[in-house]
Amino acid sequence: MVMADRPEVETASKPVAALTMVGLGESLLNGLARVPFSKPWKGPAGLLDNVGQSVTRNTIRAFMGYSMGLPIEEFRSMEKALDDICNVVLPPVIELAGKVEITEDEINGVAGIWCRAKASTDAYVDDDDAKESIGATVLYLHGGGYIGTTPIMYSAFAAALVRITGFEIFIPDYRMAPEFPFPAGVLDAADVYQGLLDRGIDADHLMVAGDSGGGGLATSLISYLHNKDMPRPAALALFSPEIDLDLDNASVTENAKYDILPWSIPVTPYLHGVQPNDVRVSIVYANPSPDWFPPTFVCWGEDEMFRDGIRDFVGKLEANGVGVYGYEGRGMFHVFPILMPWAEASKDVLRELRTRIARNIKPDPQAKPTH
């Protein structure tokens, strides 16, 4: 279920939705037309990476700029159309790459998708003893600024993580703003987390992960688990997390011309009256300790708007004795491992994630994909 399928969510009429998609296409073409003016042959990486980065930056900027200006009904209709396209295109692409299967599931009333190694699943291996062990079970909270995107849109990235790590990954379709502001998404994430525990998964075998708004949501979930005396996960992995909703760091303005994010980042729909420096929504203002905050892997781009807030967060974890590894991609923008999987920096991130997270995950030889 995507947001547009929820009975509480309003969508645009079919003619208006069609015009919205036409407008999106025009906006993306205009974004691509601006690529030569950014001199993509120049940059800190190789020619292909530089050109790819410029094309990606201009395309995503065009998408962000267009979508942020839409009425919410049109935005939801566009999101639904893009989700339908991804449901047609991405599974065959992932199947072509091999080794990973995608299945739908519902955990504690929250729908979502699993990404798993075929070698560990009932559908592909009959003998339990012949199945590959599952390195960890990951609750992945997708990005989208607490407002948009869907689980299937993240299936290609999740599949890449599965191939590299051997983990199984569940991406829930949590509720988003403005229809469902804070704390709806946190409560959905907590329900899924509890549901995974109820299915017999040990917390020491669990990892929580997320990117952008989903990364911020992941840290809010950790705080929620602490406040409810629930077991913490074995590890936390964050990609360009949106963890300081005050948005008053220097990098927010200094990197606006380099990043893919819109100049004006919408946080009010999610906050819905909650102060942006409230520790429940901005973990950077909290005081995490190793007693309740898990070992953390964080990556971000040198040229992204959230850079300074993430640096502060990593510094605070280090100062408080929480195990943390930070990776700053030189010359990179927001969520670069997801948007530029071919870049060497993106490959480095996934290799580091595999190596460092594995140290904190408790092996579970009994783990089966029938969770």
C-alpha positions in Angstrom: 0.0 0.0 0.0 1.4 3.4 -1.0 0.1 6.7 0.4 -2.3 7.2 -2.5 -4.0 3.9 -1.7 -4.8 4.8 1.9 -8.5 5.8 2.3 -7.6 8.9 4.3 -5.4 10.3 1.5 -6.8 12.5 -1.3 -5.6 12.2 -4.8 -6.1 14.2 -8.0 -8.6 13.3 -10.8 -7.2 11.2 -13.6 -7.0 14.2 -16.1 -5.2 16.3 -13.6 -2.9 13.4 -12.7 -2.1 12.9 -16.3 -1.2 16.6 -16.8 1.0 16.4 -13.7 3.0 13.6 -15.2 3.4 15.6 -18.4 4.7 18.5 -16.4 7.1 16.2 -14.6 8.5 15.0 -18.0 9.0 18.5 -19.2 10.7 19.5 -16.0 13.1 16.5 -16.2 14.0 17.4 -19.8 14.7 20.9 -18.8 16.9 19.6 -16.0 18.9 17.5 -18.5 19.2 20.4 -20.9 21.1 22.3 -18.2 23.8 19.6 -17.8 26.3 21.0 -20.3 26.2 24.4 -18.6 27.5 22.8 -15.4 30.7 21.6 -17.2 30.3 18.0 -16.1 33.8 17.1 -17.5 35.3 18.9 -14.5 35.3 17.5 -11.0 37.2 15.6 -8.4 36.5 12.1 -9.8 36.9 10.5 -13.2 35.1 11.7 -16.3 32.3 9.1 -16.2 31.6 9.8 -12.5 31.7 13.5 -13.0 29.2 13.4 -15.9 27.0 10.9 -14.1 27.0 13.1 -11.0 26.1 16.2 -13.0 23.3 14.4 -14.9 22.0 12.9 -11.6 22.2 16.3 -9.8 20.3 18.2 -12.5 17.6 15.5 -12.9 16.9 15.1 -9.2 16.9 18.9 -8.7 14.4 19.2 -11.5 12.2 16.5 -9.9 12.5 18.1 -6.5 11.7 21.5 -7.7 8.7 20.4 -9.6 7.2 18.0 -7.0 7.6 20.4 -4.1 5.4 23.0 -5.9 2.5 20.6 -6.4 -0.7 20.5 -4.4 -0.5 17.4 -2.2 -3.3 15.7 -4.1 -1.3 16.0 -7.3 1.9 14.9 -5.6 0.2 11.7 -4.3 -1.1 10.9 -7.7 2.3 11.4 -9.3 3.9 9.3 -6.5 1.4 6.5 -7.2 2.1 6.6 -11.0 5.9 6.5 -10.3 5.3 3.6 -7.9 3.4 1.7 -10.6 6.2 2.3 -13.1 8.8 1.0 -10.6 6.7 -2.1 -9.9 6.8 -2.9 -13.6 10.5 -1.9 -14.3 12.5 -2.7 -11.2 11.7 -6.3 -10.4 12.8 -7.6 -13.8 16.0 -5.5 -13.6 16.7 -7.0 -10.1 15.9 -10.4 -11.5 18.3 -9.9 -14.4 21.0 -9.0 -12.0 20.2 -12.3 -10.1 20.6 -13.6 -6.6 17.8 -11.5 -5.0 14.1 -12.0 -4.7 11.4 -9.4 -3.7 8.3 -10.4 -1.9 5.4 -8.6 -0.2 4.6 -8.9 3.4 2.7 -7.2 6.3 4.2 -7.0 9.7 2.0 -5.8 12.6 -0.4 -4.2 10.2 2.3 -2.3 8.2 2.7 -3.4 4.6 6.1 -3.6 2.9 8.5 -5.6 0.9 11.3 -8.0 1.7 14.5 -8.2 -0.3 16.4 -11.5 0.3 19.1 -13.6 -1.2 17.6 -16.4 -3.3 20.1 -18.8 -1.8 18.5 -18.3 1.6 14.9 -18.7 0.6 12.4 -21.5 0.6 11.4 -20.7 -3.0 14.8 -21.5 -4.4 16.4 -23.9 -1.9 14.5 -26.9 -0.6 17.0 -28.2 1.9 17.3 -26.0 5.0 20.8 -27.1 5.6 21.8 -26.0 2.1 20.5 -22.5 2.5 22.8 -19.6 3.0 22.7 -18.1 6.5 21.1 -14.6 6.9 23.8 -12.2 8.1 21.3 -9.9 9.6 17.7 -8.8 9.4 17.4 -5.1 8.5 14.5 -2.8 9.0 15.1 -0.2 6.3 13.2 3.1 6.5 13.2 4.7 3.1 13.9 8.4 2.5 11.8 11.1 1.0 11.9 13.9 3.6 9.2 12.4 5.7 6.8 13.2 2.8 7.3 11.0 -0.2 8.6 7.9 -2.1 7.7 4.3 -1.6 9.3 0.9 -0.7 9.6 -0.4 -4.3 11.5 2.7 -5.3 14.2 1.5 -3.0 14.3 -2.1 -4.1 17.3 -1.7 -6.4 19.4 -0.2 -3.7 18.2 -2.8 -1.1 19.0 -5.6 -3.6 22.5 -4.2 -4.0 22.9 -4.3 -0.2 21.6 -7.9 -0.1 24.1 -9.0 -2.7 27.0 -7.4 -0.9 26.1 -8.2 2.7 23.9 -11.3 2.7 21.4 -9.5 4.9 17.6 -9.7 4.5 15.9 -6.3 4.3 12.3 -5.3 5.0 11.2 -1.9 3.7 7.9 -0.8 5.4 5.4 1.5 3.8 5.2 3.8 6.8 2.8 6.7 7.0 4.1 10.1 5.9 3.3 13.8 6.2 1.4 16.0 5.7 -1.5 13.5 6.0 0.2 11.7 8.9 2.7 14.0 10.7 5.0 13.0 13.6 4.8 10.6 15.4 2.9 8.4 12.9 6.0 7.2 11.0 7.8 6.5 14.3 4.9 4.4 15.6 4.7 2.4 12.3 8.5 1.7 12.5 8.1 0.7 16.1 5.2 -1.7 15.2 7.4 -3.3 12.5 10.3 -3.6 14.9 8.1 -5.3 17.5 6.7 -7.5 14.9 10.1 -8.7 13.9 10.9 -9.5 17.5 7.6 -11.3 17.7 8.6 -13.5 14.7 11.5 -14.7 16.7 14.3 -12.5 15.5 16.8 -11.6 18.2 17.5 -7.9 18.7 21.2 -8.7 18.4 20.5 -9.9 14.9 18.6 -6.8 13.9 19.9 -3.7 12.2 17.9 -0.5 11.7 18.8 1.6 8.6 17.6 4.5 6.7 18.4 7.4 4.4 17.5 11.1 4.4 14.2 11.5 6.2 14.2 7.7 6.8 17.6 8.1 8.4 16.1 10.7 10.8 13.2 8.4 11.4 15.6 5.6 12.2 17.2 7.7 14.9 13.8 8.7 16.3 13.0 5.0 16.4 16.1 4.3 18.5 15.0 7.0 21.0 11.5 5.6 21.1 12.8 2.1 21.8 14.9 3.5 24.7 11.9 5.4 26.2 9.8 2.3 26.0 12.4 0.0 27.5 12.5 -2.1 24.3 15.7 -3.9 23.3 17.9 -1.8 21.0 19.1 -3.2 17.6 22.6 -4.5 17.2 23.5 -1.7 14.8 22.3 1.4 13.0 23.2 2.4 9.4 22.4 5.9 8.1 22.8 7.4 4.7 22.7 11.3 4.7 20.3 11.3 7.6 17.9 14.3 8.1 18.6 14.5 11.8 18.6 18.3 12.5 15.3 19.8 11.5 16.3 23.2 12.7 18.2 23.6 9.4 20.3 26.4 10.7 23.8 25.0 9.9 26.1 26.9 7.6 26.2 23.9 5.1 22.4 24.3 4.5 23.1 27.5 2.6 26.7 27.0 1.5 26.0 23.7 -0.2 22.6 24.6 -1.6 24.1 25.2 -5.1 25.9 21.8 -5.0 23.3 19.5 -3.5 20.2 17.9 -5.0 17.9 19.0 -2.3 15.5 22.0 -2.8 16.6 25.4 -1.5 13.7 25.4 0.9 13.5 22.0 2.7 9.9 21.3 3.9 9.9 20.1 7.5 6.7 21.9 8.8 4.3 19.3 7.4 6.1 16.6 9.4 6.6 18.6 12.6 3.0 19.7 12.8 3.7 22.0 15.7 6.6 20.0 17.3 9.7 22.2 17.7 12.4 21.4 15.2 15.0 21.0 18.0 12.9 18.5 19.9 15.1 15.5 20.5 12.3 13.2 19.3 12.7 14.5 15.8 16.3 15.8 15.8 18.6 13.4 17.4 21.5 15.8 17.1 20.1 17.6 20.2 19.9 14.4 22.3 22.5 13.0 24.5 23.0 9.4 23.3 25.0 7.0 25.3 26.3 3.5 24.6 23.8 2.1 27.1 20.9 2.6 24.6 22.3 3.9 21.3 23.7 1.1 19.1 27.0 1.1 17.1 26.4 3.4 14.2 27.6 3.6 10.6 27.0 7.0 8.9 27.8 8.2 5.4 27.2 11.6 3.9 28.4 13.9 1.1 30.9 16.7 1.5 28.7 18.9 -0.7 25.3 18.1 0.8 23.2 20.6 2.8 22.9 18.3 5.9 26.7 17.9 6.2 27.3 20.1 9.3 24.5 18.6 11.3 25.7 15.1 10.5 29.3 16.0 11.4 28.0 17.3 14.7 26.0 14.1 15.3 29.0 11.9 14.6 31.2 14.0 16.9 28.6 13.8 19.7 28.5 10.0 19.4 32.3 9.8 19.5 32.4 12.1 22.5 29.8 10.0 24.4 31.5 6.7 23.7 29.1 5.4 21.2 30.8 3.3 18.6 30.5 5.2 15.3 32.1 5.2 11.8 31.6 8.2 9.6 32.3 8.3 5.9 32.2 11.6 4.1 32.1 11.3 0.3 34.5 13.9 -1.3 32.6 16.1 -3.7 29.4 14.1 -3.2 25.8 15.2 -2.7 22.9 13.9 -0.6 22.4 10.1 -0.6 25.0 9.5 -3.3 25.3 5.8 -2.7 21.6 5.4 -3.7 21.6 7.8 -6.6 25.1 7.0 -8.0 25.7 3.3 -7.3 28.3 3.1 -10.0 30.6 5.7 -8.4 33.7 4.4 -6.6 32.8 6.3 -3.5 29.4 4.5 -3.4 31.1 1.2 -3.7 33.5 2.1 -0.9 30.6 2.9 1.3 28.9 -0.5 0.8 32.2 -2.3 1.4 32.8 -0.4 4.6 29.3 -1.0 5.7 29.7 -4.7 5.2 32.9 -4.9 7.1 32.1 -2.6 10.0 28.5 -3.6 10.6 29.3 -7.3 10.6 31.4 -6.8 13.7 28.3 -5.8 15.7 25.7 -8.3 14.4 25.2 -11.5 16.3 25.1 -14.5 13.9 21.8 -16.3 13.9 22.3 -19.8 12.3 18.6 -20.5 12.8 17.4 -17.4 10.9 15.1 -18.3 8.1 13.4 -16.1 5.5 10.1 -17.4 6.8 10.3 -14.7 9.5 
